[in-house]
């Protein structure tokens, strides 16, 4: 199994979702889960900081 971390951007909400995808040996996805999110476009610094944070507090 291989695990990939990807970001998916929603322009309508100006939010980036951090997705963890598990892929089997044949290259097929086995599972996908949201492991964090933040406002704004994807960038490496925010992706690293917000991974694992699923709740926004103001």
Secondary structure, DSSP 4 states (H G I P E B T S, - for coil): -EEEEEEEEETTTTEEEEEEEEE-TTS-EEEEEEEEEEESS--HHHHHHHTT------
